[in-house]
Amino acid sequence: MRARRTAQAGFSFVEVSVALVVAGLMSWAAFSGYETVSAQQAIERGRAEAQQLQSLVRAFSLRHGRLPCPGSAADGYESLTAGVCAAGNELGWFPYISLGLELPVQGLRARYSVLRDAAANADLAVASERTGDVAGDATFLDATDLIVGLNNAALLSMAVSRTYLTGDAGAAGAIDCAANPVTSAAYWVVVPLQDRDGDGDRLDAPHAMNSLCAASPFAPVRQASDDVVAAESPAQLAGWLRANLP
């Protein structure tokens, strides 16, 4: 009688095994859910940062009549020579400190590119008098001059030698800088998150340290890329400036 009660009160090996499997599955589900939520939170933070950097670029252009100059070093400053963005400096690091932000840790610093074409009077990183004002005039070297430069840039044909965007994996076609260059951009900012493509660099394809190309801001998060992009065409930025002129 005692032996029978002991057997009835305990758990069989099969029951214990089933309980362990169920517990393991529940733990796996909880961990997977945590990973998913954490990844989504990181993406939302990246989007918020990209929007903040875009707002700073706009405010800077409205105040200075030019777009920020990229930083050649990851120190947070514009790379200026005698106060001017040197010719050929179209791609680099986002100049956080020059725009009033603290410098993030190295792995999370954004890449930045700006359209520059001096021959077409569309060098957007250099303040240039394009409306005939003279020194002392209230509108000398201001945002109205940048608007002219942006209008000039909008007339340029698409070229991979200038800052540009590729597709969005949807209506704008494949995300492929070589095979599907879609449109020129006045500027773009790429905020890297995780190294999803596994190449040892937080920038994911199609983004690369030496490339003037960025994926469309409307491209979805993909298995191999969670970079967040903010960008505007010359016409879009010109419209924003016109709507916000003092």
N, C-alpha and C positions, 0 to 999 in steps of 0.2 A: 504493500500500500504506500509506504513512504517513497519507494523508488518511483512509483507511478506518479505521485504528486510532484516529485522533483522534476521529472521529465516534462510534465505538463506546465510547470511554472517557468521553465527555462526557454531559450530560443534554439531552434535547430540551426545547423550550419547553413542551410539554404536560406533561412529567414535572415540570418545575420548578413549573408552575402548580398541578398536583395536590398537590405537596408543600406549597406555600404554603397552599392551602385546608385541607389536613389539619391543618397546624400552627395555623392560625387557629381551626379548630373545637376543637382540643384546648385552646388558650388560653382560648377562650370558655367551654368546659365547666369548666375549672379555676377561672376567675374566678366563674362562676355558682355553683359549689360553695362557694367561699370566701364569697360573699355570703350564701348560705343558712345556712352554719355560723355566720357572724357574727351574722346576724339571730336565729338560735336561741339563741346565747349571750346576746345582749342580752335576750331574753325570759326566759331562765332567771335572769339577774341581776335583772330586774324582779320576777319572782315571789319571789325570795329577799328582796328589799327589802320587798315588800308584806307578806310573812310576818313580817319583823322589825318593821315598823311596827305590825302587828296585835298582836304580842306585847307591844310597849311600851304600846299602848293598854290592853290587858288588865291588865298589871302596874300601870299608873297608876291604873286604876279600882279595883283591889283595894286599893291603898294609900291612895287619897284619897277613896273613896266617891263619885266622880263621873267622868265622861269628860273628856278634855282639851277645852279651849276652842279653837276654830279661831283661827288667826292671821289678822288682817285685812291685815297686811303680810307680805311674803315674807321676814321677818327671822328666822324660826325660833322666835318666842316666842308664847305664848298671848296673846290680846288680852283682858286683864283690866282692869276698872275698880274701884279700891278692893279689889283681890284677888278680884273676882267676875266671871264671864263675863256680859257685858251682855246684856240681853234682846234677842232678835232675831238674835244672832250664831250662826247655825247652819251657816254655810258659809265656808270660807276655805282657808288654807294649813295644811299639817301643821306643828305646833309642834315642830320637831326639837330645838331647843336646850332648850326647857322639859322635854323628855323625855330629855335626856341624849345627844343625837346631834350630830355636826357638821352644819352646814348645807350641803346639796349646791349645785351650781351652779344658777343661776336656772332654766334650761330643764328641769331634772330634778326640780324640787321637786314633791312630791305635793299634790294637793287633798284636803281632808278635810271631812266633814260629820257632824253629830251631831243626833240627834232631841231636840227641846225642846218641851215642852208644859206650861207651869206650871199652867194651868187644870186639867189632869188629874193634877197632882202627878207629872208625868213629865218634868221638866226634867233631862235626864241630864248636863248640863254644869255644874250647880250642886249642891254638897253640901247636902242637906236632911235634917233629922231626921224620919224617917218611921216609926220604930218605938217612939216614946215615951220614948226615953232622955233623960237630962239631962246637962249639962256635967259632966264628971268620970267618967261611966260609961265603961267600957272600950269599949263599942260605940257611943258617941256619934258621930254623923256618920261612920259607916264603911261598909264594903261591904254590910252587911246593909240599910242604908237605900237604897243604890243598887239592890239586888235588888228592893225594893218598888217603886221608881220604874220599873224595867224591867218588872215585872209589870203595873204600871199602863199602861205604854206598849204592852205586848202586847195589851191590851184595846181599844186605840184602833182605830177603823176606818181603812182605808187612805185616805191623803190626800196629794195632791201638794204640799200646803203644808208637809209635813214630810219629813224625809230618807227617801228610798225607793229601791227598785231596780226596774228594768225587766227584761225577759226575757233568755233566754240563747240565742235562736235555735233552741231545741230544745223540750224538754218545757214550758218556761216561756214559750214563745211568742216573738214578735218582739222584737228589741232596739229599742224605740221608747218613749221617755219619755212622749210625749203619748198614744199610742194603746194602750199596754200597760204601765201601771203595775202592778207585780205585788205588791210587799210593802213594808211599812215596814222600815227598818233602824235599829238602835240607833246605828250609825255606818257610814260607808264611807270607804275610802282609795283614791284613784286615783293610781297611779304611771304617769306618761307616759313613753313611750320615743321613737319616731320620729314625725314628722308624716306619718302615712300617708294622711290624707285631703286633704293638700295645701292647708290653709287658712292656713298660716303659724303655727300654734299646735301645740305638741306634743300637747296634748289632742286626742284623736280623738273623733268622734261615737260615742255620743250625749252625751259629756261636754262640758261648757261651763263657763266661769268662773262663771256666775251661776245654775247649775242645781243643785237638790237631788237630782237623779237620777243614778244610776250603773247601768251594766250589771251583770247578775248576775255574781258571781265565777266562775261556771261557763261563761260565754260563751267560745267559742273565739276564738283569734286570727284576725282577718279581714283581708282585703286592704286595707281602709280603716281598720283600727284595730288597734293592738298595745298599747293601754293595759292595765295589770294592775290588777285590783280585789281588795281585801280588804274583807269586810263581815260583819256578824253581825246577826241579828234580835235584838230585845229578849229573847226566850225563850232563844236560844242563849247570849247573854252572861250572862244570869242563871244558866243551868245551869253555865257555866264558873266563875262566881264562887262558887256554892255548893260546887262540887267542890274549890275551892282556898282556901276560908276557913281562916285559921289556927286 
